[in-house]
Amino acid sequence: MDFDVAVAGGGLWSLLAPILAARGLSVVVVERARAAASHREWNASGPELDALVRAGLFTAPELAELVVARYDHGVCRFRGGQSYPVAGVLDHAVDAGPLLARARGLAEERGVTFLDGHEVLSHASGPSAVRVLARATGAPAAPPRELTARLLVDARGAASPYATADLVCPTVGGVLRGLATGDAPDEVNPRVGDILATVDPVVDGRQHVWEAFPGRAGETTVYLFYYARARERVSLAELFADFFARLPRYKRGDSELVRPTFGLIPGWSRLTPAPRAPGPRVVLVGDAASRHSPLTYCGFGATLRSLEPAARAITRGVRADAPDLGSIVDDAPVHSLTGALAQMMASRAFRGDELNALLDAAFGALAAMGDERYASLLRDEMSASGVVEFLRRTAARHPAVWGKVARGLGVRTAGRWSLGVASALVRG
């Protein structure tokens, strides 16, 4: 056996490597480019970031050095409605590059092997191991390298052949300079993050959603995305054209794109079967597993919550040589609600400001429940009883909600979703 654990993909989930190594496991990370490298910022709440300290990756002072901005609060607002501030949600902007670089240095100190510039060609599981074939990128004639491990962690994101979720979130944007600063909705306040915002009605069946997170002085990470069904044709080039065309309606200023970000994020509504690994010796994490929030696609927070439980499960499975782990990624019950909302927004069943009105009513109901419960939904912590109260309050504000649920999901799926919410309430 070459390694206890092979990690395919060297992005965010490379944070798992030094944690496993500290538990005495031998680990290899295989990455097409350079593992543990990033050129953007990630946002999370303070309690979520504390998981990095609990996992032994950073001390509290070391982690504080990586926080490039902190906000007083975040805001959700939708065209034609009000602004709904919330504290304690995505309010720490973390410099992902140094974060991953420090974690990689720690991993190397603990004996982790990094195969940079290699892609996984294939893998096959046997009764006690998984064999992985990897080849140097850019060298198609080179013979593949064979590795054996007790467990393969698939962290290849949307490139994983098992990222077969029912939703996809086309996302474009990046780090911008030159946006106007101030307190107006079309300006950037360095102390406030835009969690979810819309400025347009539905266009061609798609509701475009913006996010804006101030980072280093003068820089703001801005994203534009929409929800789509997995089989729908999408074009990131067309969405980037929309980004530049629509940006002045969202944020004013003579802006410059410093670093672009774009990709297709797989999502799972919880209304269809989940992405599944091909066998007990392969486990899916990150976007390959699609257990992040289907509403905000906050994979960073989901990963932080999952690191320690995943490390415990993997260690137990390797040592017992019985790694039938199932899902090792945090999947909150509230996702059964937010997944249905994302599925509705991907349905192409709405026109004009129908979705904006529904979203405004929903977030107005959330805000009326108080900051703690409002934040709990966006941090994936809301209880089943909280979900039911949220639905009741939303229906009181927007009685057409149930008709829109039936139209967006279809009567049969809407009925199945209602039963799922009721079941979650009973379990809760």
Disulfide bonds with the S-S distance in Angstrom:
none
